[in-house]
Amino acid sequence: MAKPVVAIVGRPNVGKSTIFNRIAKKRIAIVEDQPGVTRDRLYAPAEWLGQEFSLIDTGGIDIDDAPLMTQIVAQAQIAMEEADVIVFLVSNQEGVTEADEHVARMLYKADKPVILAVNKADNPEQRQEIYDFYSLGLGDPYPVSGVQGTGLGDLLDAVVAKFPAKQADANDDSIEFSVIGRPNVGKSSLVNAILGEERVIVSNIEGTTRDAIDTRFTDDGQAFTIIDTAGIRKRGKIWENTEKYSVLRAQSAIERSAVVLVLIDAEAGIREQDKHVAGLAHEAGRGVIIVVNKWDAVHKDTHSMKKFTDEIRGQFQYLDYAPIVFLSAKTHQRVSTLPALIKKVAENHERRITSSTLNDVLLKAVATTPTPTSNGKRLRVYYMTQVKSGPPTFVAFVNNVDLMHFSYQRFLVNQLRAAFDFSGTPIVIVPRQRK
């Protein structure tokens, strides 16, 4: 199930970006004491009391004809349409303004749960001076301080309480996978080729696909759900509101997927944006298959496939675990091999190893390659245990976590890959100091 989405809206200079950074627990949005700094929507993952959600920061909505105000309002409206819950932020310093009332009227039409937050209530006296905001007609106002972080717990409690109820997934037996890539690499064509029918509009115009589309199919007795996503553009080239909207759609599709197909255009070659797109899947911890499309259109010799493979491995070093498939969605060449490979990667993504078997591998690894030393102290890895799957995650209990260098973690990952079939899935090792 996709994560709930929370949008922060309000007029300029009420502290939306400060609150956004506080909730996201990192400095993402630019914070300046002047209106209009945030123009586009910013997205970040967030969590409160174990409940994960996606957070959107929007540009300030005003009633005057400031430059770019039309685009800013359009961006905010899209964020409100996407959101499950809207946080309407106002400022205690200025009180209720005409612009606040303008935003409130927009929210009446949104038909979404709205939580009213009064920012810049930095001391007890200011927190008592929020009653004027009842006039906005949006329920109880929550006093908060973005600078100090006070009041955010109560605010987030109210936000989480408004999240839609989780529904049981009707496709529990289905392997969900998504198709991602920059625009015009052939995502829709590949969907059609896999399904064997024209389910998705195919066009050579970049950006034809706007939304994620779920389609269920069966191959060799296994149910799959394929999620086609809109092309992900470079940040500086996303001009249309709908194009920016599609990025969030793609990220949501990745979160729902067990396996992600990362498409590369064989004719155009590897672009910097391909690395960004693939990084979204890797950072989300999903199984990954690199699919080189339009292979039929490339002038080849006996070494072409090896050369392209070597280039992929060099450019995508963080995806050395991902299998590579060369195919043509247009001619259906090798498309039939994808379902079995997706199933295999999904199984590897959920693979669990017993602790006894795991520690046999660890003992052999330490015996063949002794642990490193630093400042006369040697790292000791006592034992490992798997704590979760999807992706496979292992805790290594050590004498000192500071001695666990990244290179030795990498060595242990390679040992696990040599001992077990983890192709297509990332592996996470978390060092933990043994008490």
C-alpha positions in Angstrom: 0.0 0.0 0.0 1.3 3.5 -0.9 2.3 5.8 1.9 -0.2 8.5 3.0 0.7 11.9 1.6 0.7 15.1 3.7 0.8 18.6 2.1 1.8 21.8 3.9 0.0 24.9 2.4 -0.4 28.5 3.4 0.4 32.1 2.4 4.0 33.2 2.0 6.4 33.6 4.9 4.5 31.7 7.6 7.3 29.1 8.0 6.1 26.2 5.9 9.7 25.2 4.9 10.9 25.4 8.5 8.1 23.1 9.6 8.8 20.8 6.6 12.4 20.5 7.6 11.5 19.8 11.2 9.1 17.0 10.3 11.4 15.5 7.6 14.3 15.7 10.1 16.6 17.1 7.6 17.3 20.4 5.9 15.7 20.0 2.5 13.7 23.2 1.9 15.5 26.5 1.7 14.6 28.7 4.6 14.8 32.5 4.2 12.9 35.3 5.9 11.3 36.5 2.7 8.2 35.4 0.8 8.3 33.4 -2.4 11.5 31.4 -1.8 9.7 28.0 -2.2 8.1 28.0 -5.7 7.8 24.4 -6.5 6.7 21.4 -4.5 9.3 19.6 -2.5 8.9 16.0 -1.4 10.5 14.0 1.5 9.8 10.8 3.4 8.7 11.3 7.0 7.7 9.2 10.0 5.8 9.6 13.2 5.3 6.9 15.8 6.1 4.2 13.3 3.7 5.6 10.6 5.6 6.4 7.4 4.2 9.1 5.1 5.3 11.4 2.2 5.6 15.1 3.0 5.0 17.9 0.5 6.2 21.5 0.9 4.5 24.1 -1.3 5.0 27.7 -2.4 3.2 30.4 -0.6 -0.3 31.2 -1.9 -1.0 34.9 -2.0 -3.8 37.1 -3.4 -1.7 39.6 -5.3 -0.2 39.4 -8.8 3.3 38.5 -7.6 5.6 37.0 -10.3 5.0 33.3 -10.8 2.0 33.4 -8.5 -0.2 31.6 -11.0 2.3 28.7 -11.2 2.8 28.6 -7.5 -1.0 28.4 -6.9 -1.2 25.6 -9.5 1.6 23.7 -7.8 -0.2 24.0 -4.4 -3.5 22.9 -5.9 -1.8 19.8 -7.3 -0.3 19.0 -3.9 -3.7 19.3 -2.3 -5.2 17.0 -4.8 -2.5 14.4 -4.2 -2.6 14.7 -0.4 -4.5 12.5 2.0 -4.2 15.2 4.7 -3.5 18.9 4.4 -1.7 21.0 7.0 -2.8 24.6 6.7 -0.1 26.8 8.3 -0.8 30.3 9.5 1.3 32.8 11.5 0.6 33.8 15.0 2.6 37.0 14.6 0.3 38.6 11.9 -3.0 37.0 13.0 -5.7 36.2 10.5 -5.0 37.9 7.2 -7.0 38.3 4.0 -4.6 35.9 2.3 -5.3 33.3 5.1 -9.0 33.6 4.4 -8.3 33.2 0.6 -6.4 29.9 1.3 -9.1 28.7 3.6 -11.7 29.2 0.8 -9.5 27.0 -1.4 -9.4 24.3 1.3 -13.2 24.3 1.7 -13.3 23.1 -1.9 -10.6 20.5 -1.6 -12.8 18.1 0.4 -9.8 16.7 2.3 -9.0 16.5 6.0 -7.4 19.8 7.0 -5.4 20.4 10.2 -4.9 24.1 11.1 -1.5 24.8 12.6 -0.5 28.2 14.0 3.2 28.8 13.7 5.5 31.2 15.5 3.7 30.5 18.9 7.1 30.3 20.6 6.1 30.9 24.2 3.2 30.0 26.5 1.6 33.5 26.2 1.7 33.2 22.4 0.2 29.7 22.5 -2.8 31.2 24.3 -3.4 33.8 21.6 -4.6 31.6 18.8 -8.4 31.9 19.3 -8.8 34.3 16.4 -8.0 31.5 14.0 -11.2 29.7 14.8 -12.8 32.3 12.5 -11.3 30.4 9.6 -13.8 27.6 10.2 -11.3 24.8 10.0 -11.6 23.4 13.5 -9.2 23.6 16.5 -5.9 25.4 15.7 -2.7 23.7 16.9 0.0 26.1 18.2 3.5 25.2 17.0 6.9 26.7 16.8 9.0 25.7 13.7 12.1 27.4 15.2 11.9 25.6 18.6 10.0 22.4 17.4 7.4 22.7 20.1 3.8 21.5 19.5 4.8 19.4 16.5 4.0 16.2 18.4 0.4 17.2 19.0 0.2 18.3 15.4 1.5 15.1 14.0 -0.8 13.1 16.3 -3.7 14.9 14.7 -2.3 14.4 11.2 -1.8 10.6 11.6 -5.3 10.2 13.1 -6.7 11.5 9.8 -4.8 9.0 7.6 -7.1 6.7 5.5 -7.6 3.2 7.1 -5.2 0.6 5.8 -6.9 -1.9 3.5 -6.0 -5.5 2.9 -4.2 -5.9 -0.4 -6.3 -7.9 -2.7 -3.2 -9.0 -4.6 -1.4 -10.7 -1.8 -0.3 -13.5 -4.1 0.8 -11.1 -6.8 4.3 -9.9 -7.4 4.2 -6.1 -7.8 6.8 -4.5 -10.0 7.1 -1.1 -11.6 8.7 0.2 -14.8 10.7 3.4 -14.4 13.0 5.4 -16.6 13.4 8.8 -18.1 10.9 9.9 -20.7 10.7 8.2 -24.1 12.8 5.1 -23.3 9.8 2.8 -24.1 8.1 2.1 -20.8 4.6 1.9 -22.2 5.8 -0.2 -25.1 7.4 -2.6 -22.7 4.2 -2.8 -20.7 2.2 -3.7 -23.8 4.8 -6.2 -24.9 4.7 -8.0 -21.5 0.9 -8.0 -21.5 0.7 -9.0 -25.1 -2.1 -6.5 -25.8 -2.5 -2.7 -26.2 -3.4 -1.7 -22.7 -1.4 1.6 -22.5 -1.2 4.4 -25.0 2.1 4.4 -26.9 3.4 7.6 -28.4 6.8 9.1 -29.4 5.9 12.3 -27.6 7.8 12.6 -24.3 5.6 12.6 -21.3 2.5 10.9 -22.8 2.0 8.8 -19.7 0.8 11.0 -16.8 -0.3 8.6 -14.0 0.7 5.2 -12.7 -1.5 2.4 -14.1 -1.8 -1.0 -12.4 -2.5 -4.0 -14.5 -2.7 -7.6 -13.2 -1.7 -10.6 -15.3 -0.6 -14.2 -14.9 2.4 -16.0 -16.3 3.1 -19.7 -15.8 0.7 -19.8 -12.8 2.3 -16.7 -11.1 0.2 -13.5 -10.7 1.9 -10.2 -11.3 0.8 -6.6 -11.0 2.7 -4.2 -13.3 2.8 -0.5 -12.4 3.6 1.7 -15.4 4.9 5.1 -14.3 5.3 8.5 -16.0 8.8 9.3 -17.2 11.1 11.0 -14.7 12.6 14.2 -16.1 15.6 16.1 -14.9 14.6 18.6 -12.2 15.6 21.6 -14.3 13.6 20.4 -17.2 10.3 19.7 -15.4 8.2 22.6 -16.6 4.6 21.3 -16.7 2.8 20.9 -13.4 1.7 17.4 -14.6 5.3 16.4 -15.2 6.3 17.3 -11.6 3.2 15.5 -10.4 4.4 12.4 -12.3 7.7 12.2 -10.2 5.7 11.7 -7.0 3.6 9.1 -8.8 6.8 7.2 -9.9 8.2 7.4 -6.3 4.9 6.0 -4.9 5.0 3.2 -7.5 8.6 2.3 -6.4 7.5 2.2 -2.8 4.8 -0.3 -3.6 7.0 -2.5 -5.7 9.0 -5.6 -4.8 11.0 -5.3 -8.1 11.7 -2.3 -10.3 12.6 -2.5 -13.9 15.0 0.4 -14.8 14.8 1.1 -18.5 17.7 2.4 -20.5 17.5 3.4 -24.2 20.1 1.4 -26.1 20.1 4.0 -29.0 20.6 7.0 -26.8 23.1 5.3 -24.5 23.4 5.9 -20.7 22.5 9.4 -19.6 23.1 11.0 -16.2 19.4 11.0 -15.6 19.4 7.2 -15.9 21.6 7.1 -12.8 19.2 9.3 -10.9 16.2 7.2 -11.9 18.0 4.0 -10.9 19.1 5.6 -7.6 15.5 6.1 -6.6 14.9 2.3 -6.7 18.2 1.5 -5.1 17.7 3.9 -2.2 14.2 2.5 -1.7 15.8 -0.9 -1.2 13.8 -2.6 -4.0 14.9 -5.5 -6.2 16.3 -4.1 -9.5 16.5 -5.4 -13.0 18.3 -3.2 -15.6 16.5 -3.5 -18.9 18.2 -2.2 -22.1 15.4 -1.5 -24.5 15.6 -0.8 -28.3 18.4 -3.3 -28.7 17.1 -4.2 -32.2 17.9 -0.6 -33.3 21.6 -0.8 -32.4 24.3 -1.7 -35.0 25.9 -4.7 -33.3 29.0 -6.9 -33.6 30.0 -9.9 -31.5 31.2 -7.7 -28.7 28.4 -5.1 -28.5 26.5 -6.7 -25.7 29.7 -7.2 -23.6 30.7 -3.6 -24.2 27.4 -2.2 -23.2 27.3 -4.5 -20.1 30.8 -3.3 -19.0 29.6 0.3 -19.5 26.6 -0.3 -17.3 28.7 -1.9 -14.6 31.0 1.0 -14.7 28.3 3.7 -14.6 26.0 1.9 -12.1 28.6 0.5 -9.6 26.0 0.6 -6.8 23.8 -1.8 -8.9 26.4 -4.5 -9.4 23.8 -7.0 -8.0 21.2 -6.2 -10.7 20.8 -8.5 -13.7 20.8 -6.9 -17.1 18.4 -7.9 -19.9 18.8 -6.7 -23.5 15.5 -6.7 -25.3 13.3 -4.9 -27.8 9.7 -4.0 -26.7 9.0 -3.3 -30.4 9.9 -6.7 -31.7 9.3 -8.6 -28.4 12.8 -9.9 -28.5 13.6 -11.5 -25.0 10.5 -9.9 -23.5 9.2 -13.4 -22.6 12.2 -13.9 -20.2 11.2 -11.0 -17.9 8.4 -12.7 -15.8 10.6 -15.6 -14.7 13.4 -13.2 -13.9 11.1 -10.8 -12.0 9.8 -13.8 -9.9 13.4 -14.9 -9.1 14.4 -11.4 -8.0 11.3 -11.0 -5.9 12.1 -14.4 -4.2 15.7 -13.3 -3.5 14.4 -9.9 -2.2 12.3 -11.8 0.4 15.0 -14.6 1.1 15.7 -15.4 4.7 18.8 -17.3 6.0 18.8 -19.1 9.3 21.3 -17.8 11.9 23.2 -21.1 12.1 23.8 -21.1 8.3 24.6 -17.4 8.3 27.2 -17.7 11.0 28.9 -20.7 9.2 29.5 -18.3 6.3 30.7 -15.6 8.7 33.2 -18.0 10.3 34.7 -19.0 7.0 34.8 -15.3 5.8 36.7 -14.2 8.9 39.1 -17.2 8.6 40.0 -16.4 5.0 40.1 -12.6 5.4 40.9 -11.4 9.0 39.1 -8.4 10.2 40.8 -5.0 9.9 42.6 -3.1 12.7 42.6 0.6 13.5 44.9 2.3 16.0 46.0 -1.1 17.3 42.4 -2.3 17.8 41.0 -5.2 15.8 37.4 -5.5 14.7 35.7 -8.6 16.1 32.5 -9.8 14.4 30.9 -12.1 17.0 27.8 -13.2 15.0 25.2 -12.1 12.5 21.4 -12.5 12.4 18.9 -11.6 9.8 16.3 -9.1 11.1 14.2 -8.5 8.0 13.7 -9.2 4.4 12.7 -7.0 1.5 15.6 -6.2 1.2 17.5 -8.8 3.3 18.9 -6.9 6.3 21.4 -8.4 8.7 22.7 -7.2 12.0 26.4 -7.9 12.7 27.3 -7.8 16.4 30.8 -6.4 16.9 33.1 -5.2 19.6 33.2 -1.6 18.3 31.0 -0.2 15.5 33.6 2.4 14.7 36.0 -0.4 13.6 33.5 -1.7 11.0 34.8 0.0 7.9 32.6 0.2 4.8 35.1 -1.9 2.9 34.7 -4.8 5.3 30.9 -4.5 5.2 31.3 -4.7 1.4 33.4 -7.9 1.8 30.7 -9.5 4.0 28.0 -8.6 1.5 30.1 -10.3 -1.2 30.5 -13.4 0.9 26.8 -13.6 1.4 26.2 -13.2 -2.3 28.7 -16.0 -3.0 27.0 -18.3 -0.5 23.3 -17.5 -1.4 21.4 -16.4 -4.4 20.7 -12.7 -3.7 20.9 -11.6 -7.4 18.7 -8.6 -8.1 18.4 -7.4 -4.5 20.4 -5.1 -2.3 21.8 -6.4 1.0 22.0 -4.3 4.1 24.4 -5.0 6.9 23.9 -3.0 10.2 26.8 -3.1 12.7 25.8 -3.2 16.3 27.9 -3.1 19.4 27.6 -6.2 21.5 26.9 -5.3 25.1 
